[in-house]
Amino acid sequence: MIEIDSEMSISDAFGVLITHNVLCAPVWDAQQGGYLGFFDVDDALNIAYDIDLLGGQSAEAVPRLKTSAVKVLDVFVKSNMIRNPEMDAPWIAVGPNVPMSEVLPILASRARRVPVVDPASGKVVKLLSQMDVVRHLHSTIQMSRPDELPAFLAATSASTGMGLQPVVVVTEDHEARDAFRAIIDHHVSAVGVVDEEGKLAACISNKDGQVVTMAAQAPAKAKPVVAPMMAAPSRARGRFSIASATVGSASLFSMPCLMFVNEVRKRTEQGGRTHAAVVTAHAESTLKEIVDKLATTHHHRVFLVDLEHKPIGVVSVSDVCAVLADNVREKKAPPPVPKRGGAPVAAAAEAAAADTAQ
């Protein structure tokens, strides 16, 4: 199980996420003898947002402290304002024997992952993520006969409204920094990239922030001053920033969105992984078809498009967990009806008698 020590520097912690190709890891604090929470790629975006590359200020105007000198512990100090509270994943731990029917409602909420803690050692032994649920559902579908599948898998977005909502988008000519700024300002995990006709061409997600972190670890060759395409929104700024070398990754932030997506694909393919620019489906696609796309592409979302390929919604792994959680709740057996003369009825009779006496 990958863990991050609270005394580790922020730059080293990002290195752990990149090396192991994970979105987050639990943070262990030895002094408290417990976990502080998760350290994830959203923290990378919020830290990047705090510097000139996303914040719209020149390199000279922003005082910065190298991330080699900032500890992960500082991320969990709210007064530092390093992380966006709306994107902060809650820490809701469960024991190893908790049934999935109780875990699903947690994953259907703001918690994108649930830590499984060994009660004897107090240590995390496993993380159950929303994507784990989708993969398990996909595997179950593959092994089942069509007549054995539950009816909810045949539901569509068109019939249920699932995922049909306004989509946060940027144009292909916007700079990558604008996409990351939109992710943070709108409290989403990804934005669509559209062409001049409004057709969906790609998407940029919070995980792509790892590319920025990788660039930050490389020595800076220059310190170009890059003007943002649009004014930065007002937001309380933290006092920590990525190390000065990060300014050398300004070329990544200033890339047009489609060029940035291609750069991400190139880097991930060099690491032996495939990376689709975007995964799409129509509103008439069944949940079964959407689950298949999520599981086989490893994307955390499928963009819904109309006949002109313009985005009309997004179905995420969180939505799938919500549907499953609702289905489990509906299938829960009702409480047993007490037999006449049994203890439950007697207890009820005594309570009624007490109410009458009062």
Sequence and secondary structure as in RCSB ss.txt:
>XXXX:A:sequence
MIEIDSEMSISDAFGVLITHNVLCAPVWDAQQGGYLGFFDVDDALNIAYDIDLLGGQSAEAVPRLKTSAVKVLDV
FVKSNMIRNPEMDAPWIAVGPNVPMSEVLPILASRARRVPVVDPASGKVVKLLSQMDVVRHLHSTIQMSRPDELP
AFLAATSASTGMGLQPVVVVTEDHEARDAFRAIIDHHVSAVGVVDEEGKLAACISNKDGQVVTMAAQAPAKAKPV
VAPMMAAPSRARGRFSIASATVGSASLFSMPCLMFVNEVRKRTEQGGRTHAAVVTAHAESTLKEIVDKLATTHHH
RVFLVDLEHKPIGVVSVSDVCAVLADNVREKKAPPPVPKRGGAPVAAAAEAAAADTAQ
>XXXX:A:secstr
   EETTSBHHHHHHHHHHHT SEEEEEETTTTEEEEEEEHHHHHHHHHTSHHHH   GGGS    TTSSBGGGG
G GGG  S GGG      B TT  HHHHHHHHTTT SEEEEE TTT  EEEEEEHHHHHHHHHHHHHHS GGGS 
GGGG BHHHH TTBS   EEETTSBHHHHHHHHHHTT SEEEEE TTS EEEEEEGGGHHHHHHHHHS  S    
   SS        S    GGGGGGHHHHTSBHHHHHHHHHHHHHHTT    S  EEETT BHHHHHHHHHHH  S
EEEEE TT  EEEEEEHHHHHHHHHHHHHHHS       TTSHHHHHHHHHHHHHHH 
